[in-house]
Amino acid sequence: MHFGFNWYQIMKTLKRWIIILLLLMVVLMTASFSLWNNVAVSLTFGLFTLDARPLSLWVVSSFGLGALFGLTLGTGFIGNLKSNLRIRQLEKELQHRPKFNSAEKD
């Protein structure tokens, strides 16, 4: 039975609240992680050394950069660039090919 409820609207509102709660939990966990892990650590990448910063800054920054790269790769941004480049190459190749009359069909 329907009972006069708009289930779509109810579920949409519930989904919105769940997302808000999850984001709030992530912010609170990040803040508490930052407060508990404030020991200064320097990072060394071979010959390149970064200044000492709080451990939480390095961890949160690397997580954020990883998420950004993951979203970029997940949306197909890189694949789109490759496809567009290939399309341009093929269009240029098509322009340089000799044109045939319609009477010269196979």
C-alpha positions as CSV (number, residue, x, y, z in Angstrom):
1,M,0.0,0.0,0.0
2,H,1.1,3.6,-0.6
3,F,-0.2,5.3,2.6
4,G,0.4,8.7,0.9
5,F,4.1,8.8,1.6
6,N,6.5,10.2,-1.0
7,W,9.2,7.5,-0.6
8,Y,11.5,9.0,-3.1
9,Q,11.6,12.3,-1.3
10,I,12.1,10.5,2.1
11,M,14.9,8.4,0.8
12,K,16.6,11.4,-0.9
13,T,16.4,13.3,2.4
14,L,17.8,10.3,4.3
15,K,20.6,9.9,1.9
16,R,21.5,13.6,2.3
17,W,21.6,13.3,6.1
18,I,23.7,10.2,5.9
19,I,26.2,11.9,3.6
20,I,26.3,15.0,5.9
21,L,27.0,12.7,9.0
22,L,29.7,10.8,7.2
23,L,31.4,14.0,6.1
24,L,31.2,15.4,9.7
25,M,32.7,12.2,11.0
26,V,35.6,12.5,8.5
27,V,36.2,16.1,9.6
28,L,36.1,15.2,13.3
29,M,38.4,12.2,12.8
30,T,40.9,14.3,10.8
31,A,40.9,17.0,13.4
32,S,41.5,14.5,16.2
33,F,44.2,12.8,14.2
34,S,45.9,16.1,13.7
35,L,45.8,17.0,17.4
36,W,47.2,13.6,18.5
37,N,50.0,13.4,15.9
38,N,51.7,16.7,16.1
39,V,55.3,15.4,16.2
40,A,57.5,17.1,13.6
41,V,58.9,14.8,11.0
42,S,61.0,15.6,7.9
43,L,60.6,13.7,4.7
44,T,63.4,12.6,2.5
45,F,63.0,11.6,-1.1
46,G,66.4,10.4,-2.2
47,L,68.5,13.6,-2.4
48,F,65.5,15.9,-1.8
49,T,64.6,16.6,1.9
50,L,61.5,18.5,3.0
51,D,61.4,20.6,6.2
52,A,60.1,19.1,9.4
53,R,56.3,19.4,9.7
54,P,53.7,17.7,11.9
55,L,53.2,14.0,11.0
56,S,49.5,14.7,10.7
57,L,50.1,17.3,7.9
58,W,52.1,14.7,5.9
59,V,49.5,12.0,6.3
60,V,46.4,14.2,5.7
61,S,48.2,15.8,2.7
62,S,49.1,12.5,1.1
63,F,45.6,11.2,1.7
64,G,44.1,14.3,0.0
65,L,46.5,14.1,-2.9
66,G,45.7,10.4,-3.3
67,A,42.0,11.1,-3.3
68,L,42.4,13.9,-5.9
69,F,44.5,11.7,-8.2
70,G,42.1,8.8,-7.7
71,L,39.1,11.0,-8.6
72,T,41.0,12.4,-11.6
73,L,41.8,9.0,-13.0
74,G,38.4,7.6,-12.0
75,T,36.5,10.2,-14.0
76,G,38.4,9.3,-17.2
77,F,40.1,12.7,-17.5
78,I,43.4,11.2,-18.7
79,G,41.6,8.9,-21.1
80,N,39.6,11.8,-22.5
81,L,42.7,13.7,-23.1
82,K,44.2,10.8,-25.0
83,S,41.0,10.2,-27.0
84,N,40.8,13.9,-28.0
85,L,44.5,13.9,-29.1
86,R,43.9,10.8,-31.2
87,I,40.8,12.3,-32.8
88,R,42.8,15.4,-33.7
89,Q,45.5,13.3,-35.2
90,L,43.0,11.3,-37.3
91,E,41.3,14.4,-38.5
92,K,44.6,15.9,-39.7
93,E,45.5,12.6,-41.4
94,L,42.1,12.6,-43.1
95,Q,42.7,16.2,-44.4
96,H,46.0,15.1,-46.0
97,R,44.5,12.1,-47.8
98,P,43.6,12.4,-51.4
99,K,39.9,13.1,-52.2
100,F,38.1,10.7,-54.5
101,N,35.2,11.6,-56.9
102,S,31.9,9.9,-56.3
103,A,32.3,8.3,-59.7
104,E,35.3,6.3,-58.5
105,K,33.4,4.0,-56.2
106,D,34.4,0.4,-55.9
